[in-house]
């Protein structure tokens, strides 16, 4: 629960900083955040199965 809250705080901070740069950069950051969790979770789960 705490890790999800921290991750959302990081995403909000990224949106604040990248919102000043441009819409494309903000979109790229959002897409990277979406792909980060499933990929990271997959690697952690496969590592735990060993």
C-alpha positions as a Markdown table, in Angstrom:
| # | Residue | x | y | z |
|---|---|---|---|---|
| 1 | Unk | 0.0 | 0.0 | 0.0 |
| 2 | Unk | 2.8 | 2.4 | 0.9 |
| 3 | Unk | 4.7 | 1.6 | -2.2 |
| 4 | Unk | 1.7 | 2.4 | -4.4 |
| 5 | Unk | 1.3 | 5.7 | -2.6 |
| 6 | Unk | 5.0 | 6.6 | -3.1 |
| 7 | Unk | 4.8 | 5.6 | -6.8 |
| 8 | Unk | 1.8 | 7.9 | -7.3 |
| 9 | Unk | 3.7 | 10.7 | -5.6 |
| 10 | Unk | 6.6 | 10.2 | -8.0 |
| 11 | Unk | 4.2 | 10.3 | -11.0 |
| 12 | Unk | 2.6 | 13.5 | -9.7 |
| 13 | Unk | 6.0 | 15.1 | -9.3 |
| 14 | Unk | 7.0 | 14.0 | -12.8 |
| 15 | Unk | 3.7 | 15.5 | -14.2 |
| 16 | Unk | 4.4 | 18.8 | -12.5 |
| 17 | Unk | 8.0 | 19.1 | -13.8 |
| 18 | Unk | 7.3 | 17.7 | -17.3 |
| 19 | Unk | 4.1 | 19.8 | -17.6 |
| 20 | Unk | 6.3 | 22.8 | -17.9 |
| 21 | Unk | 8.4 | 21.2 | -20.7 |
| 22 | Unk | 5.6 | 20.1 | -23.0 |
| 23 | Unk | 2.7 | 17.7 | -23.7 |
| 24 | Unk | 4.7 | 15.2 | -25.6 |
| 25 | Unk | 7.2 | 14.7 | -22.7 |
| 26 | Unk | 4.4 | 14.4 | -20.3 |
| 27 | Unk | 2.8 | 11.7 | -22.5 |
| 28 | Unk | 6.0 | 9.8 | -22.8 |
| 29 | Unk | 6.4 | 9.9 | -19.0 |
| 30 | Unk | 2.9 | 8.5 | -18.5 |
| 31 | Unk | 3.5 | 5.7 | -21.0 |
| 32 | Unk | 6.7 | 4.8 | -19.3 |
| 33 | Unk | 4.9 | 4.7 | -15.9 |
| 34 | Unk | 2.2 | 2.4 | -17.3 |
| 35 | Unk | 4.8 | -0.1 | -18.7 |
| 36 | Unk | 7.1 | 0.1 | -15.6 |
| 37 | Unk | 4.8 | -1.6 | -13.1 |
| 38 | Unk | 3.8 | -4.7 | -15.3 |
| 39 | Unk | 7.4 | -5.3 | -16.5 |
| 40 | Unk | 8.9 | -4.9 | -13.1 |
| 41 | Unk | 6.3 | -7.1 | -11.5 |
| 42 | Unk | 6.9 | -9.8 | -14.1 |
| 43 | Unk | 10.6 | -9.9 | -13.4 |
| 44 | Unk | 10.1 | -9.9 | -9.6 |
| 45 | Unk | 7.6 | -12.8 | -9.9 |
| 46 | Unk | 9.8 | -14.9 | -12.1 |
| 47 | Unk | 12.7 | -14.3 | -9.8 |
| 48 | Unk | 10.7 | -15.4 | -6.8 |
| 49 | Unk | 9.6 | -18.7 | -8.5 |
| 50 | Unk | 13.2 | -19.9 | -8.6 |
